[in-house]
Amino acid sequence: MDVGLQTYRNNAEQENRDQLVLSHLTYVKKIIGRMRSEFPDEIDIENLESAGILGLVEAASRFNSDLGVQFTTFAYQRIRGAILDELRRNCPLPQSTLQHWAMIRDVWHQLGERPTSLSIAAATGLSVDEVEACLAAIRMTRPEVWREELPIRRECDASADAVYSEKEQIRRLTDAIEKISDRARTAITLYHLNQLTLKEIGTVMRLSESRVSRILAASELELKGLLLSTNIDQQVSSN
């Protein structure tokens, strides 16, 4: 290939990447806005914005429009992941939160089906506020721990018979959402489906951002329990 043509193409690709970054800087701020009330008070938001922009730059450098995926969809996890990495590096969880999490994790496996923040509080001796504050902190700053240590399947459910089709998973999730409280269902819907920020949800529900964050964490915990219960029920009925 002609060197001049290759240089031209490289320059054009760089310009496209630069344009993607410049036109999506506000998207980084929007993602931080969705997460902001769950950050500790002392966190430096500017540092998180810088980390998010680095995630945006990485996404722009890897994006391939030929795949038919919108750039915002492609970039979201990279931006959010970069923000969470920065948060973990500069804001370790206090020992009290880690101790509360260990207690919550232990009783989660003991309570069986549909554990709630209220039942966990009763089992651990913590207050409901302490349980929900801990859940919100772990959900935000340790998403891998949130997924792995409070799974929606027991180890015995990992057989091929327990693998559900995507359509079945959607049906089970829809059924579970119908069983939670109206307030929890509203928060889940506004956050995950309507993509509102916590501040916007707070305005709709007339709650503080911090309260919305705790409701989301407690609601997701309850959904995990409902889905786990469904897994166990279906395994028993199939035996």
N, C-alpha and C positions, 0 to 999 in steps of 0.2 A: 504494500500500500504506500502511496505517495506520502512522504514525511509531512509535507504541508497540509495535506488533507487530514492526516491523523491528528496533527496539532490543532487544526480547526475543530475537529470533532471533540477532542479532549476539552478545548476551551468552551465549546457549546455545552458539553455535559456539566462542566464546572459552573457555568452561568445558570443552568437549570437547577443545580443543587443549591446554589446561593439564593436563587429566587424562592425555592421551596422553604428554605430556612427563614428568609426575611418575611415571607407572607404568612408564616405560621408562628411567629414569636408570640402573638396574643394567645395562641392555642396552648402554649406552655403556661401562661398565666391562668388560663381557664382551668387547666388540670390542677394547678396548685390551689385554685379557688375551691375546687371540689374536695380537696384534701385538707385545706388549711386549718379548720377548727380542730382537727385531730392532732395537730402539731403541738408540742410543748411550748409554753409561753416564751421560753428563752431562745427558741430556734431563730436563726438568721434567715429570713425569707429570701433575701438577695442571694445567699449562697445556694439555696434550693433552686432559685430561678436560673442561676448559672449552670447548675448541674442539669436542670431540665433542658437548657439550650444545648448542652453537649449531647444529650440524648437525641435531641432534634437533629443536630448536625449528623450524628451517626445514622439516624433513620434516613435522612436525605441522601447520604452517600450509598446506602444499601437499597434504596427504593427502585423498583422496576415497574414502571407503569404498564408494561405489557402483561403483567399478571392479573390485571383487572381488579385490583384492590385499591380503594381510596387511600390517599396518603395519610389522612388523619387516622384511619383505622390501623394502618401499618405502623405509624409513629407512636401511637398511644402507649403501648406497653414499654417501648424503649424510653420514652420520656418519663413515664411514671416510675420505671425501674431505676433510672438514673437518680431521680429525686429520692426514692426510698433508700438507695445505696448511700447517698449523701446524709440522709437522716440517720441511718444506722451508724455511720462513721462518727458523726458529731453529736449524737444525742442518745447515748446508751440508756436503756430502761433502768429505773431505780431498782434496788434490791427488793423493796417491798412489792413492786409490781411482779417481779419474777417469782417471788414467794407465793403471791396470790395466784399466779398462773399455774404453778405446780399443784396447788390445792384444787383449782378448777379442773385441770386436766385429769387429776386422779378421780374426782367424783363423777366426771363425765362418763368414765368407763364403768362406774359402779351404779349409776342411777338407771341405766337401761334406756328405755324409749322416752323420747321427747323431754330431755332435760331443758329447763328454762332458767333464766337468771334468778327467779324466785326460788326454785327448788335447789339450785346450786348454792344460793346464799344460805338456805336452811341447812344444807348438808355440810357446808364449810365453816359456818359461823361468821362469815363475812356479811356485810350489809349488801343490799341489792345495788346501791350506788357503787360500792367497792368492786363488786363483780362486774358491773357494766363498764366502769372506768377501765378495769383491767382488760376486758374483752376488746374495748375500743382501741386501747394502746397496742395490744398484740396484733389485732386485725390490720392496723395501719403500718406499724413498724416492723412486724415479723410475719408477712403474709405466708411465707413458706411454712412457718410453725403453725399458723392458723389452719392451713390446709392439712398438714401431715399429722399433727398431734390431736386434732379433733376430726377424724375422718368420718365420712358418711357411710362407710362400710367397715364391718369387722373383718378380721383376717380370714375368717371362715367363709366370707362371701366372695372371695376372689376367684372362685371357680368359674369355668366357662358358662355354667348355668346362670350365674349372677350377672353376666354382662348384658346390659339392656341396649336396645336400639336407641338411636337418637330420638325418635318419635316417642318411645316409651319413657325416656328420661324427661322429655318436655312435659308429658302427661303427668308424671309423678310429681314434678316440680310445681306444675299448675295446681294439682290437687293439694299439695302441701301449703302453697301460698294461700289457698282458700281457707285453710284451717287456722291461720294466725289472726291476731286481732286486726281490726280495721285500721288502727293507727300504724301498726307495723307494716301492713300490706301497702298502705299509702306511701310510707317512707321508702320501702323497697321499690315500688313502682316508679316513684318520682326520681329516685337515684339511678336505678339500673336501666330503666326503659326510657324515661324522659330526659335522662342525662342532666338533671338539674344539679347545681352546686348545693352544698350544705346550707349556705346562706339563703339561697332561693327556696329550698325546701322548708327552712325555718320560717320564712315569710309566709309561705302557703299554709303551714301547719300551726303558725303562731307559737313557735318554740325557738329556743336558742340553738345556735349551731352545735354547741357541745351536746345538748340534749338529743338533737337529731343524730349525731354521731353514735351516741350510746344506744339509741333505739335501733339503728341499723345493725350494730354489732349484736345486740340481744336478739334481734329478729333473725339474723343469719344463723345464730346459734340454735334457735328453735327450729329453723328449717333443716339444719343438719340433723337434729334429733328426729324430726318427722321422716326424713328420707332414710335415716338409719332404721327406724322402726318399720318402714315399708319393706326395706331389704330383708329384715328378719322375718316379717310376716310372710313374705312371698317364699322365702327359703323353707319355712316350716310347712306351708301349704303344699309345696312341691315334693316334700318327702313322704 
